[in-house]
């Protein structure tokens, strides 16, 4: 009966460990989903403002031959503002993709710790003495 109880306790412990790892994975997956939607929003904004910059640049070139005093400066300023916004969003998306944390990093760290703990348990004790060492 003692072996059956020990095996049951070991199985319960293993299931508890697996459950916590799955919960951690779920939390990290939710965080990655939020990060993905944020990046998609910034990418959409980058494309939008780049398109606006191209549109205003096209209007500026079309109106270049239409003689007015400050219309060119205003349209040119719009091109610069929209272009800067587009480049800023592109830069933010690039920085977030390259410099962001590795997905599921906490889960991988926990699994590494579990693996090293199991390896330590499997290794023979370093300072353990045998009966033959005591005999002359």
Chimera marker file (.cmm) of the C-alpha trace (Angstrom):
<marker_set name="trace">
<marker id="1" x="0.000" y="0.000" z="0.000" r="1" g="1" b="0" radius="0.5"/>
<marker id="2" x="2.923" y="2.372" z="0.683" r="1" g="1" b="0" radius="0.5"/>
<marker id="3" x="4.278" y="2.055" z="-2.854" r="1" g="1" b="0" radius="0.5"/>
<marker id="4" x="0.863" y="2.745" z="-4.330" r="1" g="1" b="0" radius="0.5"/>
<marker id="5" x="0.521" y="5.836" z="-2.122" r="1" g="1" b="0" radius="0.5"/>
<marker id="6" x="4.003" y="7.076" z="-3.079" r="1" g="1" b="0" radius="0.5"/>
<marker id="7" x="3.274" y="6.607" z="-6.769" r="1" g="1" b="0" radius="0.5"/>
<marker id="8" x="-0.029" y="8.441" z="-6.347" r="1" g="1" b="0" radius="0.5"/>
<marker id="9" x="1.659" y="11.339" z="-4.578" r="1" g="1" b="0" radius="0.5"/>
<marker id="10" x="4.366" y="11.486" z="-7.254" r="1" g="1" b="0" radius="0.5"/>
<marker id="11" x="1.722" y="11.503" z="-9.999" r="1" g="1" b="0" radius="0.5"/>
<marker id="12" x="-0.167" y="14.268" z="-8.195" r="1" g="1" b="0" radius="0.5"/>
<marker id="13" x="3.001" y="16.327" z="-7.917" r="1" g="1" b="0" radius="0.5"/>
<marker id="14" x="3.810" y="15.822" z="-11.601" r="1" g="1" b="0" radius="0.5"/>
<marker id="15" x="0.289" y="16.821" z="-12.621" r="1" g="1" b="0" radius="0.5"/>
<marker id="16" x="0.540" y="19.924" z="-10.445" r="1" g="1" b="0" radius="0.5"/>
<marker id="17" x="3.820" y="20.880" z="-12.111" r="1" g="1" b="0" radius="0.5"/>
<marker id="18" x="2.346" y="20.348" z="-15.573" r="1" g="1" b="0" radius="0.5"/>
<marker id="19" x="-0.765" y="22.376" z="-14.633" r="1" g="1" b="0" radius="0.5"/>
<marker id="20" x="1.315" y="25.362" z="-13.474" r="1" g="1" b="0" radius="0.5"/>
<marker id="21" x="3.417" y="25.225" z="-16.644" r="1" g="1" b="0" radius="0.5"/>
<marker id="22" x="0.296" y="25.167" z="-18.803" r="1" g="1" b="0" radius="0.5"/>
<marker id="23" x="-1.163" y="28.110" z="-16.851" r="1" g="1" b="0" radius="0.5"/>
<marker id="24" x="2.093" y="30.034" z="-17.339" r="1" g="1" b="0" radius="0.5"/>
<marker id="25" x="1.994" y="29.218" z="-21.049" r="1" g="1" b="0" radius="0.5"/>
<marker id="26" x="-1.579" y="30.523" z="-21.236" r="1" g="1" b="0" radius="0.5"/>
<marker id="27" x="-0.643" y="33.795" z="-19.561" r="1" g="1" b="0" radius="0.5"/>
<marker id="28" x="2.271" y="34.292" z="-21.898" r="1" g="1" b="0" radius="0.5"/>
<marker id="29" x="0.111" y="33.439" z="-24.926" r="1" g="1" b="0" radius="0.5"/>
<marker id="30" x="-2.364" y="36.149" z="-23.891" r="1" g="1" b="0" radius="0.5"/>
<marker id="31" x="0.497" y="38.638" z="-23.588" r="1" g="1" b="0" radius="0.5"/>
<marker id="32" x="1.810" y="37.693" z="-27.013" r="1" g="1" b="0" radius="0.5"/>
<marker id="33" x="-1.672" y="38.130" z="-28.495" r="1" g="1" b="0" radius="0.5"/>
<marker id="34" x="-1.863" y="41.656" z="-27.063" r="1" g="1" b="0" radius="0.5"/>
<marker id="35" x="1.621" y="42.432" z="-28.400" r="1" g="1" b="0" radius="0.5"/>
<marker id="36" x="0.665" y="41.104" z="-31.841" r="1" g="1" b="0" radius="0.5"/>
<marker id="37" x="-2.462" y="43.294" z="-32.065" r="1" g="1" b="0" radius="0.5"/>
<marker id="38" x="-0.443" y="46.324" z="-30.947" r="1" g="1" b="0" radius="0.5"/>
<marker id="39" x="2.168" y="45.657" z="-33.649" r="1" g="1" b="0" radius="0.5"/>
<marker id="40" x="-0.527" y="45.162" z="-36.280" r="1" g="1" b="0" radius="0.5"/>
<marker id="41" x="-2.117" y="48.489" z="-35.294" r="1" g="1" b="0" radius="0.5"/>
<marker id="42" x="1.209" y="50.292" z="-35.560" r="1" g="1" b="0" radius="0.5"/>
<marker id="43" x="1.916" y="48.627" z="-38.921" r="1" g="1" b="0" radius="0.5"/>
<marker id="44" x="-1.488" y="49.741" z="-40.190" r="1" g="1" b="0" radius="0.5"/>
<marker id="45" x="-0.826" y="53.306" z="-39.002" r="1" g="1" b="0" radius="0.5"/>
<marker id="46" x="2.587" y="53.246" z="-40.694" r="1" g="1" b="0" radius="0.5"/>
<marker id="47" x="1.034" y="52.170" z="-43.982" r="1" g="1" b="0" radius="0.5"/>
<marker id="48" x="-1.745" y="54.748" z="-43.647" r="1" g="1" b="0" radius="0.5"/>
<marker id="49" x="0.583" y="57.687" z="-43.039" r="1" g="1" b="0" radius="0.5"/>
<marker id="50" x="2.997" y="56.557" z="-45.740" r="1" g="1" b="0" radius="0.5"/>
<marker id="51" x="0.096" y="56.410" z="-48.185" r="1" g="1" b="0" radius="0.5"/>
<marker id="52" x="-0.999" y="59.890" z="-47.130" r="1" g="1" b="0" radius="0.5"/>
<marker id="53" x="2.551" y="61.146" z="-47.647" r="1" g="1" b="0" radius="0.5"/>
<marker id="54" x="2.584" y="59.708" z="-51.147" r="1" g="1" b="0" radius="0.5"/>
<marker id="55" x="-0.824" y="61.214" z="-51.889" r="1" g="1" b="0" radius="0.5"/>
<marker id="56" x="0.186" y="64.672" z="-50.713" r="1" g="1" b="0" radius="0.5"/>
<marker id="57" x="3.481" y="64.429" z="-52.579" r="1" g="1" b="0" radius="0.5"/>
<marker id="58" x="1.522" y="63.598" z="-55.720" r="1" g="1" b="0" radius="0.5"/>
<marker id="59" x="-0.744" y="66.587" z="-55.140" r="1" g="1" b="0" radius="0.5"/>
<marker id="60" x="2.287" y="68.776" z="-54.561" r="1" g="1" b="0" radius="0.5"/>
<marker id="61" x="3.816" y="67.729" z="-57.847" r="1" g="1" b="0" radius="0.5"/>
<marker id="62" x="0.488" y="68.165" z="-59.640" r="1" g="1" b="0" radius="0.5"/>
<marker id="63" x="0.002" y="71.631" z="-58.209" r="1" g="1" b="0" radius="0.5"/>
<marker id="64" x="3.600" y="72.652" z="-58.778" r="1" g="1" b="0" radius="0.5"/>
<marker id="65" x="2.704" y="74.398" z="-61.996" r="1" g="1" b="0" radius="0.5"/>
<marker id="66" x="-0.374" y="76.079" z="-60.515" r="1" g="1" b="0" radius="0.5"/>
<marker id="67" x="0.844" y="79.527" z="-59.525" r="1" g="1" b="0" radius="0.5"/>
<marker id="68" x="0.026" y="80.446" z="-55.893" r="1" g="1" b="0" radius="0.5"/>
<marker id="69" x="2.102" y="81.977" z="-53.116" r="1" g="1" b="0" radius="0.5"/>
<marker id="70" x="2.222" y="79.574" z="-50.145" r="1" g="1" b="0" radius="0.5"/>
<marker id="71" x="0.314" y="76.515" z="-51.328" r="1" g="1" b="0" radius="0.5"/>
<marker id="72" x="3.564" y="74.705" z="-52.064" r="1" g="1" b="0" radius="0.5"/>
<marker id="73" x="4.920" y="75.270" z="-48.577" r="1" g="1" b="0" radius="0.5"/>
<marker id="74" x="1.731" y="74.011" z="-46.934" r="1" g="1" b="0" radius="0.5"/>
<marker id="75" x="1.569" y="70.886" z="-49.059" r="1" g="1" b="0" radius="0.5"/>
<marker id="76" x="5.284" y="70.273" z="-48.604" r="1" g="1" b="0" radius="0.5"/>
<marker id="77" x="4.869" y="70.565" z="-44.849" r="1" g="1" b="0" radius="0.5"/>
<marker id="78" x="2.063" y="67.991" z="-44.960" r="1" g="1" b="0" radius="0.5"/>
<marker id="79" x="4.331" y="65.627" z="-46.886" r="1" g="1" b="0" radius="0.5"/>
<marker id="80" x="7.048" y="66.035" z="-44.262" r="1" g="1" b="0" radius="0.5"/>
<marker id="81" x="4.644" y="65.539" z="-41.335" r="1" g="1" b="0" radius="0.5"/>
<marker id="82" x="2.935" y="62.472" z="-42.822" r="1" g="1" b="0" radius="0.5"/>
<marker id="83" x="6.252" y="61.036" z="-43.930" r="1" g="1" b="0" radius="0.5"/>
<marker id="84" x="7.772" y="61.526" z="-40.475" r="1" g="1" b="0" radius="0.5"/>
<marker id="85" x="4.753" y="59.848" z="-38.869" r="1" g="1" b="0" radius="0.5"/>
<marker id="86" x="4.987" y="56.928" z="-41.271" r="1" g="1" b="0" radius="0.5"/>
<marker id="87" x="8.714" y="56.499" z="-40.679" r="1" g="1" b="0" radius="0.5"/>
<marker id="88" x="8.182" y="56.792" z="-36.933" r="1" g="1" b="0" radius="0.5"/>
<marker id="89" x="5.620" y="53.992" z="-36.962" r="1" g="1" b="0" radius="0.5"/>
<marker id="90" x="7.804" y="51.826" z="-39.192" r="1" g="1" b="0" radius="0.5"/>
<marker id="91" x="10.709" y="52.387" z="-36.779" r="1" g="1" b="0" radius="0.5"/>
<marker id="92" x="8.523" y="51.532" z="-33.754" r="1" g="1" b="0" radius="0.5"/>
<marker id="93" x="7.327" y="48.284" z="-35.372" r="1" g="1" b="0" radius="0.5"/>
<marker id="94" x="10.878" y="47.322" z="-36.336" r="1" g="1" b="0" radius="0.5"/>
<marker id="95" x="12.202" y="48.087" z="-32.859" r="1" g="1" b="0" radius="0.5"/>
<marker id="96" x="9.399" y="46.105" z="-31.214" r="1" g="1" b="0" radius="0.5"/>
<marker id="97" x="9.995" y="43.103" z="-33.470" r="1" g="1" b="0" radius="0.5"/>
<marker id="98" x="13.781" y="43.070" z="-33.134" r="1" g="1" b="0" radius="0.5"/>
<marker id="99" x="14.120" y="44.142" z="-29.517" r="1" g="1" b="0" radius="0.5"/>
<marker id="100" x="11.052" y="42.514" z="-28.025" r="1" g="1" b="0" radius="0.5"/>
<marker id="101" x="11.272" y="39.646" z="-25.589" r="1" g="1" b="0" radius="0.5"/>
<marker id="102" x="11.382" y="36.104" z="-26.852" r="1" g="1" b="0" radius="0.5"/>
<marker id="103" x="7.877" y="34.627" z="-26.855" r="1" g="1" b="0" radius="0.5"/>
<marker id="104" x="7.160" y="32.296" z="-23.921" r="1" g="1" b="0" radius="0.5"/>
<marker id="105" x="10.485" y="33.131" z="-22.270" r="1" g="1" b="0" radius="0.5"/>
<marker id="106" x="9.215" y="32.580" z="-18.717" r="1" g="1" b="0" radius="0.5"/>
<marker id="107" x="7.849" y="29.149" z="-19.625" r="1" g="1" b="0" radius="0.5"/>
<marker id="108" x="11.178" y="28.184" z="-21.189" r="1" g="1" b="0" radius="0.5"/>
<marker id="109" x="13.061" y="29.381" z="-18.075" r="1" g="1" b="0" radius="0.5"/>
<marker id="110" x="10.824" y="27.303" z="-15.819" r="1" g="1" b="0" radius="0.5"/>
<marker id="111" x="11.281" y="24.240" z="-18.002" r="1" g="1" b="0" radius="0.5"/>
<marker id="112" x="15.085" y="24.744" z="-17.932" r="1" g="1" b="0" radius="0.5"/>
<marker id="113" x="15.003" y="24.936" z="-14.124" r="1" g="1" b="0" radius="0.5"/>
<marker id="114" x="12.879" y="21.801" z="-13.993" r="1" g="1" b="0" radius="0.5"/>
<marker id="115" x="15.300" y="20.003" z="-16.299" r="1" g="1" b="0" radius="0.5"/>
<marker id="116" x="18.364" y="20.954" z="-14.226" r="1" g="1" b="0" radius="0.5"/>
<marker id="117" x="16.585" y="19.916" z="-11.019" r="1" g="1" b="0" radius="0.5"/>
<marker id="118" x="15.791" y="16.505" z="-12.518" r="1" g="1" b="0" radius="0.5"/>
<marker id="119" x="19.387" y="16.156" z="-13.723" r="1" g="1" b="0" radius="0.5"/>
<marker id="120" x="20.675" y="16.913" z="-10.207" r="1" g="1" b="0" radius="0.5"/>
<marker id="121" x="18.361" y="14.267" z="-8.785" r="1" g="1" b="0" radius="0.5"/>
<marker id="122" x="19.581" y="11.682" z="-11.280" r="1" g="1" b="0" radius="0.5"/>
<marker id="123" x="23.299" y="12.271" z="-10.617" r="1" g="1" b="0" radius="0.5"/>
<marker id="124" x="24.937" y="10.263" z="-7.842" r="1" g="1" b="0" radius="0.5"/>
<marker id="125" x="25.723" y="12.278" z="-4.740" r="1" g="1" b="0" radius="0.5"/>
<marker id="126" x="29.185" y="13.807" z="-5.056" r="1" g="1" b="0" radius="0.5"/>
<marker id="127" x="30.173" y="13.490" z="-1.414" r="1" g="1" b="0" radius="0.5"/>
<marker id="128" x="28.556" y="10.109" z="-0.754" r="1" g="1" b="0" radius="0.5"/>
<marker id="129" x="30.861" y="7.518" z="0.792" r="1" g="1" b="0" radius="0.5"/>
<marker id="130" x="30.560" y="3.817" z="0.330" r="1" g="1" b="0" radius="0.5"/>
<marker id="131" x="31.181" y="1.077" z="2.908" r="1" g="1" b="0" radius="0.5"/>
<marker id="132" x="34.383" y="0.005" z="1.157" r="1" g="1" b="0" radius="0.5"/>
<marker id="133" x="36.022" y="3.387" z="1.787" r="1" g="1" b="0" radius="0.5"/>
<marker id="134" x="35.873" y="2.864" z="5.549" r="1" g="1" b="0" radius="0.5"/>
<marker id="135" x="37.761" y="-0.441" z="5.452" r="1" g="1" b="0" radius="0.5"/>
<marker id="136" x="41.590" y="-0.469" z="5.504" r="1" g="1" b="0" radius="0.5"/>
<link id1="1" id2="2" r="1" g="1" b="0" radius="0.2"/>
<link id1="2" id2="3" r="1" g="1" b="0" radius="0.2"/>
<link id1="3" id2="4" r="1" g="1" b="0" radius="0.2"/>
<link id1="4" id2="5" r="1" g="1" b="0" radius="0.2"/>
<link id1="5" id2="6" r="1" g="1" b="0" radius="0.2"/>
<link id1="6" id2="7" r="1" g="1" b="0" radius="0.2"/>
<link id1="7" id2="8" r="1" g="1" b="0" radius="0.2"/>
<link id1="8" id2="9" r="1" g="1" b="0" radius="0.2"/>
<link id1="9" id2="10" r="1" g="1" b="0" radius="0.2"/>
<link id1="10" id2="11" r="1" g="1" b="0" radius="0.2"/>
<link id1="11" id2="12" r="1" g="1" b="0" radius="0.2"/>
<link id1="12" id2="13" r="1" g="1" b="0" radius="0.2"/>
<link id1="13" id2="14" r="1" g="1" b="0" radius="0.2"/>
<link id1="14" id2="15" r="1" g="1" b="0" radius="0.2"/>
<link id1="15" id2="16" r="1" g="1" b="0" radius="0.2"/>
<link id1="16" id2="17" r="1" g="1" b="0" radius="0.2"/>
<link id1="17" id2="18" r="1" g="1" b="0" radius="0.2"/>
<link id1="18" id2="19" r="1" g="1" b="0" radius="0.2"/>
<link id1="19" id2="20" r="1" g="1" b="0" radius="0.2"/>
<link id1="20" id2="21" r="1" g="1" b="0" radius="0.2"/>
<link id1="21" id2="22" r="1" g="1" b="0" radius="0.2"/>
<link id1="22" id2="23" r="1" g="1" b="0" radius="0.2"/>
<link id1="23" id2="24" r="1" g="1" b="0" radius="0.2"/>
<link id1="24" id2="25" r="1" g="1" b="0" radius="0.2"/>
<link id1="25" id2="26" r="1" g="1" b="0" radius="0.2"/>
<link id1="26" id2="27" r="1" g="1" b="0" radius="0.2"/>
<link id1="27" id2="28" r="1" g="1" b="0" radius="0.2"/>
<link id1="28" id2="29" r="1" g="1" b="0" radius="0.2"/>
<link id1="29" id2="30" r="1" g="1" b="0" radius="0.2"/>
<link id1="30" id2="31" r="1" g="1" b="0" radius="0.2"/>
<link id1="31" id2="32" r="1" g="1" b="0" radius="0.2"/>
<link id1="32" id2="33" r="1" g="1" b="0" radius="0.2"/>
<link id1="33" id2="34" r="1" g="1" b="0" radius="0.2"/>
<link id1="34" id2="35" r="1" g="1" b="0" radius="0.2"/>
<link id1="35" id2="36" r="1" g="1" b="0" radius="0.2"/>
<link id1="36" id2="37" r="1" g="1" b="0" radius="0.2"/>
<link id1="37" id2="38" r="1" g="1" b="0" radius="0.2"/>
<link id1="38" id2="39" r="1" g="1" b="0" radius="0.2"/>
<link id1="39" id2="40" r="1" g="1" b="0" radius="0.2"/>
<link id1="40" id2="41" r="1" g="1" b="0" radius="0.2"/>
<link id1="41" id2="42" r="1" g="1" b="0" radius="0.2"/>
<link id1="42" id2="43" r="1" g="1" b="0" radius="0.2"/>
<link id1="43" id2="44" r="1" g="1" b="0" radius="0.2"/>
<link id1="44" id2="45" r="1" g="1" b="0" radius="0.2"/>
<link id1="45" id2="46" r="1" g="1" b="0" radius="0.2"/>
<link id1="46" id2="47" r="1" g="1" b="0" radius="0.2"/>
<link id1="47" id2="48" r="1" g="1" b="0" radius="0.2"/>
<link id1="48" id2="49" r="1" g="1" b="0" radius="0.2"/>
<link id1="49" id2="50" r="1" g="1" b="0" radius="0.2"/>
<link id1="50" id2="51" r="1" g="1" b="0" radius="0.2"/>
<link id1="51" id2="52" r="1" g="1" b="0" radius="0.2"/>
<link id1="52" id2="53" r="1" g="1" b="0" radius="0.2"/>
<link id1="53" id2="54" r="1" g="1" b="0" radius="0.2"/>
<link id1="54" id2="55" r="1" g="1" b="0" radius="0.2"/>
<link id1="55" id2="56" r="1" g="1" b="0" radius="0.2"/>
<link id1="56" id2="57" r="1" g="1" b="0" radius="0.2"/>
<link id1="57" id2="58" r="1" g="1" b="0" radius="0.2"/>
<link id1="58" id2="59" r="1" g="1" b="0" radius="0.2"/>
<link id1="59" id2="60" r="1" g="1" b="0" radius="0.2"/>
<link id1="60" id2="61" r="1" g="1" b="0" radius="0.2"/>
<link id1="61" id2="62" r="1" g="1" b="0" radius="0.2"/>
<link id1="62" id2="63" r="1" g="1" b="0" radius="0.2"/>
<link id1="63" id2="64" r="1" g="1" b="0" radius="0.2"/>
<link id1="64" id2="65" r="1" g="1" b="0" radius="0.2"/>
<link id1="65" id2="66" r="1" g="1" b="0" radius="0.2"/>
<link id1="66" id2="67" r="1" g="1" b="0" radius="0.2"/>
<link id1="67" id2="68" r="1" g="1" b="0" radius="0.2"/>
<link id1="68" id2="69" r="1" g="1" b="0" radius="0.2"/>
<link id1="69" id2="70" r="1" g="1" b="0" radius="0.2"/>
<link id1="70" id2="71" r="1" g="1" b="0" radius="0.2"/>
<link id1="71" id2="72" r="1" g="1" b="0" radius="0.2"/>
<link id1="72" id2="73" r="1" g="1" b="0" radius="0.2"/>
<link id1="73" id2="74" r="1" g="1" b="0" radius="0.2"/>
<link id1="74" id2="75" r="1" g="1" b="0" radius="0.2"/>
<link id1="75" id2="76" r="1" g="1" b="0" radius="0.2"/>
<link id1="76" id2="77" r="1" g="1" b="0" radius="0.2"/>
<link id1="77" id2="78" r="1" g="1" b="0" radius="0.2"/>
<link id1="78" id2="79" r="1" g="1" b="0" radius="0.2"/>
<link id1="79" id2="80" r="1" g="1" b="0" radius="0.2"/>
<link id1="80" id2="81" r="1" g="1" b="0" radius="0.2"/>
<link id1="81" id2="82" r="1" g="1" b="0" radius="0.2"/>
<link id1="82" id2="83" r="1" g="1" b="0" radius="0.2"/>
<link id1="83" id2="84" r="1" g="1" b="0" radius="0.2"/>
<link id1="84" id2="85" r="1" g="1" b="0" radius="0.2"/>
<link id1="85" id2="86" r="1" g="1" b="0" radius="0.2"/>
<link id1="86" id2="87" r="1" g="1" b="0" radius="0.2"/>
<link id1="87" id2="88" r="1" g="1" b="0" radius="0.2"/>
<link id1="88" id2="89" r="1" g="1" b="0" radius="0.2"/>
<link id1="89" id2="90" r="1" g="1" b="0" radius="0.2"/>
<link id1="90" id2="91" r="1" g="1" b="0" radius="0.2"/>
<link id1="91" id2="92" r="1" g="1" b="0" radius="0.2"/>
<link id1="92" id2="93" r="1" g="1" b="0" radius="0.2"/>
<link id1="93" id2="94" r="1" g="1" b="0" radius="0.2"/>
<link id1="94" id2="95" r="1" g="1" b="0" radius="0.2"/>
<link id1="95" id2="96" r="1" g="1" b="0" radius="0.2"/>
<link id1="96" id2="97" r="1" g="1" b="0" radius="0.2"/>
<link id1="97" id2="98" r="1" g="1" b="0" radius="0.2"/>
<link id1="98" id2="99" r="1" g="1" b="0" radius="0.2"/>
<link id1="99" id2="100" r="1" g="1" b="0" radius="0.2"/>
<link id1="100" id2="101" r="1" g="1" b="0" radius="0.2"/>
<link id1="101" id2="102" r="1" g="1" b="0" radius="0.2"/>
<link id1="102" id2="103" r="1" g="1" b="0" radius="0.2"/>
<link id1="103" id2="104" r="1" g="1" b="0" radius="0.2"/>
<link id1="104" id2="105" r="1" g="1" b="0" radius="0.2"/>
<link id1="105" id2="106" r="1" g="1" b="0" radius="0.2"/>
<link id1="106" id2="107" r="1" g="1" b="0" radius="0.2"/>
<link id1="107" id2="108" r="1" g="1" b="0" radius="0.2"/>
<link id1="108" id2="109" r="1" g="1" b="0" radius="0.2"/>
<link id1="109" id2="110" r="1" g="1" b="0" radius="0.2"/>
<link id1="110" id2="111" r="1" g="1" b="0" radius="0.2"/>
<link id1="111" id2="112" r="1" g="1" b="0" radius="0.2"/>
<link id1="112" id2="113" r="1" g="1" b="0" radius="0.2"/>
<link id1="113" id2="114" r="1" g="1" b="0" radius="0.2"/>
<link id1="114" id2="115" r="1" g="1" b="0" radius="0.2"/>
<link id1="115" id2="116" r="1" g="1" b="0" radius="0.2"/>
<link id1="116" id2="117" r="1" g="1" b="0" radius="0.2"/>
<link id1="117" id2="118" r="1" g="1" b="0" radius="0.2"/>
<link id1="118" id2="119" r="1" g="1" b="0" radius="0.2"/>
<link id1="119" id2="120" r="1" g="1" b="0" radius="0.2"/>
<link id1="120" id2="121" r="1" g="1" b="0" radius="0.2"/>
<link id1="121" id2="122" r="1" g="1" b="0" radius="0.2"/>
<link id1="122" id2="123" r="1" g="1" b="0" radius="0.2"/>
<link id1="123" id2="124" r="1" g="1" b="0" radius="0.2"/>
<link id1="124" id2="125" r="1" g="1" b="0" radius="0.2"/>
<link id1="125" id2="126" r="1" g="1" b="0" radius="0.2"/>
<link id1="126" id2="127" r="1" g="1" b="0" radius="0.2"/>
<link id1="127" id2="128" r="1" g="1" b="0" radius="0.2"/>
<link id1="128" id2="129" r="1" g="1" b="0" radius="0.2"/>
<link id1="129" id2="130" r="1" g="1" b="0" radius="0.2"/>
<link id1="130" id2="131" r="1" g="1" b="0" radius="0.2"/>
<link id1="131" id2="132" r="1" g="1" b="0" radius="0.2"/>
<link id1="132" id2="133" r="1" g="1" b="0" radius="0.2"/>
<link id1="133" id2="134" r="1" g="1" b="0" radius="0.2"/>
<link id1="134" id2="135" r="1" g="1" b="0" radius="0.2"/>
<link id1="135" id2="136" r="1" g="1" b="0" radius="0.2"/>
</marker_set>
